[in-house]
């Protein structure tokens, strides 16, 4: 109530009666836009080929210059946990790039194993491991193309409140397998922490001939 009184006093003092209603409307629009941008949705530009074929695929060619423009859903993770298969935008401490975008493969307390080009998940439900079916988003020679990027590092135990992420273009992606390409792996975690996640990729809105909702796999692992 105190804030409402102060705002009312400010508008009465600053604007004549004829323009006061317009000023209030403009103020409401700007405040609403700020709140939506901060807490609900955001935008992101995808650079590079690491998420191709899902992102930055144009005329069936992985692109470096033609950049997908995305709508990011920031709101949903206030009420639900990130899921396996989600494509997330995040800020990784110790990495030069301002933001990164990858797909969640390992959930908290999973053990993720890279073997024979495929991903296996061990957890409480599947203590002996289960092959992760990635055929809905990895096609052609990208399917079964997952390799370790650091010799001997092919098994990852995901901590609580953390996620293991990979790019869909496995042969051309800096991700959890190599500490996101960080120069000093002693200061960069291979996992994405919950508080580093900005939001979930939602829509591609540019280029215009590639506008679409991003589909995600449904896993019960």
C-alpha positions as CSV (number, residue, x, y, z in Angstrom):
1,X,0.0,0.0,0.0
2,X,2.9,2.4,0.8
3,X,4.4,1.8,-2.6
4,X,1.0,2.4,-4.3
5,X,0.6,5.7,-2.4
6,X,4.1,6.8,-3.4
7,X,3.5,6.0,-7.1
8,X,0.2,7.8,-7.1
9,X,1.8,10.8,-5.6
10,X,4.6,10.7,-8.1
11,X,2.3,10.5,-11.1
12,X,0.1,13.3,-9.8
13,X,3.1,15.5,-9.2
14,X,5.0,14.7,-12.4
15,X,2.2,14.6,-15.1
16,X,-0.8,16.8,-15.8
17,X,-4.2,15.2,-15.5
18,X,-4.6,14.9,-19.3
19,X,-1.5,12.8,-19.8
20,X,-1.4,11.0,-16.5
21,X,-3.4,8.0,-17.6
22,X,-1.1,7.5,-20.6
23,X,2.0,7.8,-18.4
24,X,0.6,5.2,-16.0
25,X,-0.1,2.8,-19.0
26,X,3.4,3.2,-20.3
27,X,4.8,2.6,-16.8
28,X,2.8,-0.6,-16.5
29,X,3.9,-1.9,-19.9
30,X,7.6,-1.3,-19.1
31,X,7.3,-2.9,-15.6
32,X,5.4,-5.9,-17.1
33,X,8.0,-6.3,-19.8
34,X,10.8,-6.2,-17.3
35,X,9.2,-8.8,-15.1
36,X,8.4,-11.1,-18.0
37,X,12.0,-10.8,-19.3
38,X,13.5,-11.4,-15.8
39,X,11.3,-14.3,-14.6
40,X,9.2,-15.8,-17.4
41,X,10.9,-15.8,-20.9
42,X,14.1,-14.6,-22.5
43,X,15.8,-14.8,-25.8
44,X,19.0,-16.5,-26.9
45,X,21.0,-16.7,-30.1
46,X,22.7,-20.0,-30.9
47,X,26.2,-19.9,-32.2
48,X,28.1,-22.7,-33.8
49,X,27.4,-26.3,-34.7
50,X,27.4,-28.1,-31.4
51,X,23.6,-28.6,-31.2
52,X,23.1,-29.5,-34.9
53,X,20.9,-31.2,-36.2
54,X,18.4,-29.9,-33.6
55,X,19.6,-26.3,-33.8
56,X,21.4,-24.3,-36.5
57,X,20.5,-26.7,-39.3
58,X,19.6,-24.9,-42.4
59,X,18.9,-26.5,-45.8
60,X,20.2,-29.8,-44.3
61,X,23.6,-28.3,-43.5
62,X,25.0,-27.5,-40.0
63,X,25.6,-23.7,-40.0
64,X,28.1,-21.5,-38.3
65,X,26.8,-18.2,-39.7
66,X,23.0,-18.7,-39.9
67,X,22.0,-18.5,-36.3
68,X,18.8,-19.8,-34.7
69,X,17.1,-17.3,-32.5
70,X,15.3,-18.9,-29.5
71,X,12.7,-18.2,-26.9
72,X,13.8,-19.5,-23.5
73,X,11.3,-20.6,-20.9
74,X,12.7,-19.4,-17.5
75,X,9.5,-19.8,-15.6
76,X,9.0,-23.6,-15.7
77,X,12.1,-24.5,-13.6
78,X,10.7,-22.5,-10.7
79,X,8.0,-25.2,-10.3
80,X,9.6,-28.4,-11.9
81,X,13.0,-30.0,-12.1
82,X,14.9,-30.1,-15.4
83,X,14.3,-33.4,-17.2
84,X,16.5,-35.7,-19.2
85,X,16.5,-34.6,-22.8
86,X,15.8,-30.9,-22.1
87,X,17.9,-28.4,-24.0
88,X,19.0,-25.8,-21.5
89,X,20.8,-22.4,-21.7
90,X,23.2,-21.9,-18.8
91,X,26.1,-19.8,-17.6
92,X,29.1,-21.9,-16.7
93,X,31.6,-20.4,-14.2
94,X,35.2,-20.4,-15.6
95,X,34.1,-20.6,-19.3
96,X,34.7,-17.6,-21.5
97,X,31.4,-17.9,-23.5
98,X,28.7,-15.8,-21.8
99,X,26.1,-18.6,-22.3
100,X,26.1,-22.2,-23.4
101,X,23.3,-24.4,-24.8
102,X,23.4,-28.2,-24.4
103,X,21.1,-31.2,-23.9
104,X,20.6,-32.8,-20.4
105,X,21.8,-36.4,-20.4
106,X,22.6,-37.2,-16.8
107,X,20.3,-36.3,-13.9
108,X,21.4,-35.9,-10.2
109,X,22.9,-39.1,-8.7
110,X,23.0,-40.8,-12.2
111,X,26.1,-42.6,-13.4
112,X,26.6,-41.9,-17.1
113,X,28.8,-44.3,-19.1
114,X,30.1,-43.7,-22.6
115,X,30.6,-47.1,-24.3
116,X,30.8,-48.1,-28.0
117,X,29.5,-44.8,-29.1
118,X,26.4,-44.9,-27.0
119,X,25.2,-43.6,-23.6
120,X,24.3,-45.9,-20.7
121,X,22.6,-44.7,-17.5
122,X,22.9,-46.3,-14.1
123,X,20.7,-45.1,-11.3
124,X,18.4,-46.4,-8.5
125,X,15.9,-47.7,-11.1
126,X,18.5,-49.3,-13.3
127,X,21.4,-50.3,-11.1
128,X,23.0,-52.4,-13.9
129,X,22.6,-49.7,-16.5
130,X,20.2,-48.9,-19.3
131,X,21.0,-47.9,-22.9
132,X,19.7,-44.3,-23.5
133,X,17.7,-44.2,-26.7
134,X,18.7,-41.0,-28.5
135,X,17.2,-41.8,-31.9
136,X,14.6,-39.1,-31.7
137,X,17.2,-36.3,-31.9
138,X,20.4,-38.0,-33.2
139,X,20.0,-39.2,-36.8
140,X,22.3,-40.7,-39.4
141,X,26.0,-40.8,-38.5
142,X,25.4,-38.8,-35.3
143,X,23.6,-41.7,-33.7
144,X,26.1,-43.9,-31.8
145,X,28.8,-41.2,-32.3
146,X,29.4,-40.4,-28.6
147,X,33.1,-40.7,-27.7
148,X,35.1,-39.7,-24.7
149,X,37.0,-36.4,-25.3
150,X,39.5,-37.0,-22.5
151,X,41.4,-40.3,-22.5
152,X,40.1,-42.6,-19.7
153,X,37.2,-40.3,-18.8
154,X,34.2,-42.2,-20.0
155,X,32.2,-42.6,-16.7
156,X,30.6,-39.7,-14.8
157,X,28.9,-39.8,-11.4
158,X,26.5,-36.8,-11.3
159,X,26.3,-35.1,-7.9
160,X,23.1,-33.7,-6.3
161,X,21.7,-30.6,-7.9
162,X,23.8,-31.1,-10.9
163,X,23.4,-32.3,-14.5
164,X,25.6,-33.8,-17.2
165,X,25.1,-32.2,-20.6
166,X,26.1,-33.0,-24.2
167,X,25.8,-31.3,-27.5
168,X,23.8,-33.2,-30.1
169,X,26.7,-32.9,-32.6
170,X,28.9,-35.1,-30.5
171,X,31.9,-34.9,-32.7
172,X,31.9,-31.1,-32.6
173,X,30.9,-30.1,-29.1
174,X,32.6,-28.9,-26.0
175,X,30.5,-30.2,-23.2
176,X,30.7,-32.2,-20.0
177,X,33.0,-34.7,-21.6
178,X,35.9,-32.2,-21.8
179,X,34.9,-29.7,-19.1
180,X,33.3,-27.4,-21.8
181,X,36.7,-26.8,-23.4
182,X,37.9,-24.9,-20.3
183,X,41.6,-24.1,-20.2
184,X,41.9,-25.2,-16.6
185,X,39.9,-28.3,-15.8
186,X,40.9,-27.9,-12.1
187,X,38.7,-24.8,-11.8
188,X,35.8,-25.9,-14.1
189,X,33.3,-28.6,-13.2
190,X,32.2,-31.0,-15.8
191,X,28.6,-30.7,-14.5
192,X,26.0,-27.9,-14.8
193,X,24.8,-26.8,-11.4
194,X,21.1,-26.1,-10.8
195,X,21.8,-22.4,-10.1
196,X,23.7,-22.0,-13.4
197,X,20.6,-22.8,-15.5
198,X,18.9,-19.9,-17.2
199,X,16.0,-21.8,-18.7
200,X,14.8,-24.4,-21.2
201,X,14.8,-23.8,-25.0
202,X,11.2,-23.5,-26.1
203,X,10.8,-22.0,-29.7
204,X,12.9,-21.3,-32.7
205,X,11.6,-17.9,-33.9
206,X,14.4,-17.1,-36.5
207,X,15.1,-17.7,-39.4
208,X,11.5,-17.2,-40.4
209,X,11.4,-20.3,-42.6
210,X,12.5,-22.4,-39.6
211,X,10.0,-21.2,-36.9
212,X,9.0,-24.2,-34.8
213,X,8.4,-25.5,-31.3
214,X,11.3,-27.6,-30.1
215,X,10.3,-31.2,-29.4
216,X,11.8,-33.2,-26.5
217,X,12.0,-36.9,-25.9
218,X,10.1,-38.5,-23.1
219,X,12.2,-40.8,-20.9
220,X,11.3,-43.1,-18.0
221,X,14.9,-43.9,-17.1
